[in-house]
Amino acid sequence: MTPPAAAAPPMNAGAVPQDSQANVDIMNVITRGVSAPWLIILGLALLGVAQAVGTLAYQTYYGLGVAGYQAPVFWAVYIVTFVFWIGIGHAGTLISAILFLFRAKWRNAINRGAEAMTVFAVLTAALFPLIHIGRLWKFYFLIPYPNQRGLWVNFKSPLLWDVFAVNTYMTISIVFFFVGLIPDFAIARDRTTGVRKFIYTILALGWQGKSAQWKAHNRTVLHLSGLATPLVLSVHSVVSWDFAMSIVPGWHATIFAPYFVAGAVFGGFAMVMVVMIPVRRIYGLEEYITDYHFENMSRFILLTANICGYAYAMEYFIAWYSMVEFEQTSFYLRAFGPYWFSTWCMIIFNVVFPQLLWFKKLRTNIPFLFVLCFFINLGMWFERYVIIITSLSREFIPAAWGLYIPSAAELSVLAGSFCWFSMFFILFLKGGPIIAIAEVKEITIHEKAHGGAH
């Protein structure tokens, strides 16, 4: 006679032994010694940040004249990069919040890395409006507060909407990130000693894995997911309205909000791949971040690539159908004017290359995915460059047209932003579990209790 199946263990910290394989493998990233690749990448990141800070100090002293700004282009690389990093931050919220609401189990191995990426990308993006204004110490004029000079901000401006949208998104993302880390901080607390144990004890907030704590934790994650989900749509829609609310040819279009949101998810998923593939390889986490996870992310990338391709085509169609000469000229010059290289890089990297993901073998080919996602991120930066620069440099009056070329100072700060982002991510690898241990173990418990069923 077949013995009766064992009852499913309760979902708490005591359900899995403390020395379970998930604890050992994932905590090994934190507890084992510093590796050579980690030191090399951190060193390069710090070097890049240092040179960007030096460039920024030079620009602050001599003024924005060292940047490439010239009439009529005064929104340039800094604003392009701001929009790029805001977009990168969207995949983390999508993976963690929206897929959580839809109970997509495959998110659990990659959501922590995506959440970390979101927080660090938004922190990077928040720097660029300050860099763009030149006089960084004047940033407080963006904040609506009573002051002795009787100044007040213009609430009709989408630039002010950015202040509220980005700060709200950053706040929710940080809270969501930290709440998810609490059970894992408790595991780290129990597996470390000395100063580290003291720090993790504080961060764990007294977590003991009791049923009441798990109930409160799950409810909190659910509520934060409900709050974060509309932010995925609203934040980049507000950023898109910085452009769409104007009358500049190539900007004044109702397609911008969904177009920017789809592009943000597209670029965000690509960046998740770029950062998680090396982490998976260096730290031997293939058992937890599997080809199945990369295939699902590849499907999202293919879907959003096609949405972006549709948006690109509709922009040209609407310009043609409108019979407005300014719009038609703007889009013709995008493809065949002085910025043609950026436009065709955008189309090829964001639309043509991702079509290779229709093939299953390529969706699970890790080296191919890494290279593809690198080019997708490059293409997404070019997309923002094309939208902003080509429209500003070719407005209504040909006599006012100009040719913008990025300066060495701008490119230095751009490179520094990637180093700034990388620095935070590399440091987090040694500070917090890069994979959500508690969630991965929950899946394992469920599979054992139900014979591998999801």
N, C-alpha and C positions, 0 to 999 in steps of 0.2 A: 504494500500500500504506500502510495506517495505521501510523505509527511506534509502537514499543512504549511502554507507559506508563512514566513515570519511577518509580523506586523511592521508597518513602516515606522522608523524611529522618529521621534519628535524633532521639529526643526529648531534646534537650539545648539548652543556651543558644545553641549555634552553628547550630542548625537554622533559625533565623529571623534575618535581619539585625538588627543593633542598632537601626537607624533604621526599623524596621518601623512600620506605621501604628498598631498597637496600643500600642507603646511611646510614640509621640508623643501619641496622643489621651488615653491614661489618665494618663501622667506629666504632661500639661499641667495637670491638676487641681492638682498639687503645685507645679509650677515656674512657672506663670504668676502674675502679680501678684495681690494680694489684691483680691477683687471687693467691690462695695458690699453685695450681699446677704449675703456671708459676714461682713463687718464688722458689719452691722446685727444679724444673728442672734446672733453672738458677744457683742456688746454687751448685747443683751437678756438673754442667758443669764447673763452675769456679773452683771448687775443683779439678776436673780432669785435667783441663788445668794447674793449679798450680803445681800439682805433676809431670806432664809431663815436665814442664819448669825446675823444680828441677832436674829431671832425666837427662834432656838434659845438664844442667849446670855441673852435675857430670860427664857425658860422655865427655863433652868438656874439662874438667880439666884433667881427667885421660886418655882420648883417647878412640879410638874405641875398645880397648881390652875388655871393659866392655860389649860390644855387643857380640853376639854369633858367630861372624865371625871366621871361621877357614878353612884352605885349604881343598877343593878347592872352598868353598862357600863364596864369598865376595859380592854377591848381595843377600840380605836376606829380612827380614821383612820390612825394610824401602822402598825398591824398590817395593816389593809386594804391600804395602799400597799406594805408589805413583800411580801405575797402577790402583788399585782399585778406588781411588778417582777421577782420570781422567775419568774412566768409568762412575762413578755415575753422573758426570756432563753432560752426553750426553742426558739424558731424557728431561732436561729443554729445550735444543735447539730443540730437535725433536718435543716436544709438542708445543712450541711457534712458531718456524719458519716453519718447514715442514708442520705441520697440519694447520698453518695459510695459507700457499700457497695453500693447498688443500681445504681450506674453511671448515674445520671440526669445526662446531659450538660448539661441546661438550668440546673443549679444553679451553673455556673461563673461566670456573670456577676453573681450576687447573693450568693454565699456569703461574700465578704469583708465586705460591708456587714452581713450578718447576723451574722457572727462578731464584728465590732466591737460591734454592738448588744448581743450576748449579754454580752460582757465588761463593757460600761459599765452595762448593766441590773443585772447581779449586783452590781457595785460600789455601785450606788445602793441596791439592796435591802439589802445588808449594813449600811447605816447605820441602818436603821429599828429593828431590835431594840435598838440602843444608845440611839437617841432615845426609844424607848418606856419604857426603864427610868428615865429622868429623870436619875439620877446616872450620867453617862456613864463616869466614872472607875472604876465598880464592875464594868465589863464582864468583868474577868478572872475573876470568880467563875463564869463560864460555861465556863471552860477547865479540863479535868480534869488537875490537876497537884498533886503533894504540897506542902503548905504548913504553916507553923508553927501554924496555928490548927486543924489537924486536920479541915478541911472537905473534903467530897467531893461531887461532883455526883451527881444522881439519874439513873442510866442508864436508868431505866424511863420517864423523861419524854420525850415526843416533842419537847419544846422543846430538849432536849439533842441529840436526833437531828438536829434542824435544823442545829446547829452543825457537825456532821460532814458532813452532806449538802451544805449550801451551800458550805462551805469546799472540799470535794472537787470539787464542780462548778466552782467558781470557778478552782481550780488547773488542772484539766484544760482548761477553756475558754481560759485565758490561754496555756497551753503550746501548745494546738492552734492558736490564733490566731497566735502568734509563729512556729511552725514553718512554717505556710503562707505567712508573709510573707517568709521568708528569700530565696527566688529573686527576689522583687520588690524587696527591699532591694538586691540586687546590681544590678538594672537601674537603680534610683535612684542607686546609687553611681556608675555609669558615665555618668550623665546630669546630674550636679550637680557643683558646685565648692565650694571653701572649707570652711566649718564643716559645711555639710550633707553634703558628700562624706565628711568625717572621721566624722561620726555614722553615716551609712549603711554605711561600711566596717566599723565595729565591729559594727553590727547584722547585716550580711550573713554574719558568721562565716566569712570566707574562701571564700565560694561562688564557684566558677568554672564551674559548669554541666557538670562532667565526668560521664561515665556512672556512675561509682561514687557520686558525690554524689546524682545523681538516683535511683539505686537505693535508697540509704539513706533519702533524703527520702520516696520513695513508700512504703517499708516503714513508716517512722515515722508517716506520715499514716494508713496503714491500721490500724496498731495503736492509735493514738490514737482513731480512729473507732470501733474495737471497744470501747474503754474508755468513750467518751463516750455511745455508744448506750444502754446500760442506765441511764446517769445521767438521760437524758430521762424515763425512766419512774420512776426511784427518787426523784429529788429532789422533784418536786412531789407524789409520793405521800406522802413523809415530811411535807411541808408540810401536806398534807390531813389527816394523822393528828394534827396539833396539835388539830384539831377533832373528828375522828371517834372518837378514843380517849376523849372525854369522854361524859357522859350528858346533855348539854344538848339539849333538844328541837330538832330540825332539824339537829343535827350528827352524832348517833350513827347513822351509816349506812355500810354497806360500799361504797356506790357512790362515795364521795368520791374514792378514789384514781384510778380511770379518768376520773371526771368532771373532776377538777382537771387531769389530764394533757391531756385533750382541749381543755379551756378554755385551757390554757397555750399549746398549739400554735396554737390559733385566734387568740388575742390576739397571739402572737408574729409570726405571718405578717402580721397586720394592721399591726403596728408596722413591719415590714420595708417594707411598701408606703408607709407614711406618711413614712419617712425617705428611701427610695430614689427616690420619684417626684420630689421637688424636686431632689435631686442630679442625677438624669438630665436634668432640664429645664435647670437652671442651667449645668451643665458640658457640655451637648451630647453626652451619651453614649447617644443613642437607637440608635446602630448596635450597641451592645454590650448594653444592657438594653432588649430589644425587647418588643413586645406579646405575643410568645410566652411570655416569662418571666412577665409579669403574668397571662396567662391560666392558666398552670399554678399559680401561687400562688392565683389566684381559685378554682380547683377545690379546692385544699386547704382554703381558707377555707369554701367551701360544704360540704365534707364534715364538717369539724369543727363548723361551725355546726349541722348536723343532729344530730351526736352530742350537742352541748350541749342542743339542743332536746329530744332524747330524754331526757337526764338530768334536765332540769327537769320534764318530764312524769312521769318515774318517781318523782321525789321526792314529788310530790303524790299519785301513785297509792299509793306505799308508805305514806304517812301516812294515807290513807283506808283502805287495806286492813288496816293494823295494828290499827285500832279502839282506838288509844291516844289518849286525849283530849288529852294534852299535845302530841303530834305534830300532831294534826289542828288544834288551836287555833293552834299556831305557824305552820303553813303558811297557814291562813285569814287570820291577821293580816298575813302577808307581802303577800298580794295585796290585802287590803281594810282593813288597819290603818293606823296612822300613817305607815308607811313605804311605802305603796302606790306612790308616785311612783317610788321607786328600783326597785321590783320590776318595774313595767311598762316602765320605761326599759330594764332588763336584758333583758326578753323581746323587746321591739320591736327594739332595736338588735342583739341577738345572734342572734335567730332569724328574725324577720320580714323585716327589711331584707336580710339575706344571700340570701334566696330569689330576689332579683332576679338573682343570678349564674347562674341556670339559662339566661339568655339570653346567647348568645355575644357579641352586640354590646356588652353592658354589661361583659362580662369583659375586653374590650379597650378600653374607654372610660376613659382615664387620669384625667380630672378626676372622673368618677363614682367610680372606685375610691378615689381619695384621700379624698373626702368620706365614702364608705361606711366605709372603714377607720378614719377619725377617730372616727366614731360607734361602731364596734365596740370600739375601745379605751375609749371612754367607757362603753359598756355592760359591758365586762369589769371595769372599776373598780367600777361599780354592783353587779355580781354579787358581788364579794367583800364589798362594803359590806352588801348584803342578807343574805348568809350569816352574817356576824359580828354585825352590830348587831341585826338583828331577833331572832335567837335569844337573845342575851344580855339584851336588854331585856324579853323576855317568856318567862321561865322557868316554874318550877312553881307558885310562889305568887303570885297576883295582887297581894297586898299589897306584894310586893317589886318589882313592875314599875316601870319608869322610862322616860322619854323622853330619848333622847340627841340632841343637836344639836351638830354640829361647831363648834368655836370658831375665831375668826379666826387664832389662833396655829397650829392644826393645818392650816388651809387654806393658810396662808402657807408652812409647811414642805412641804406637798404640792406646791404650785406650784414651790417651790424644787427639789424632786426632779426635775421635768421639765427645769428649767433646768440642773441639775447634769448630767443625762444628755445634754442637747443640747450643753452646753459641751464634754464629752469628744468627742462625735461630730464637732462642727464643727472642733475642733483636729486630730482624726485625719485629716480631709480634706486638711489641709496637711502631714501628717506621713507618711502611708503611702498606697499606691495603694488606692483604694476598690473597684477591681475587680481580681481576681486575674489579673495580666497573663500570667504563665506558663501558667496553665490555659486562658485564652482563646486564647492562641497555639497551645497543643496541639490544641485543637478545630479551629482554622483549618488547621493542618498536616494533620490527619486528613482534613478535608473536601477539601482540595486533592488529597491523595494518592488519595482514593477517590471522586472526582467528586461531592463534596457529600454523600455518605452519612454518617450518624451512626454 
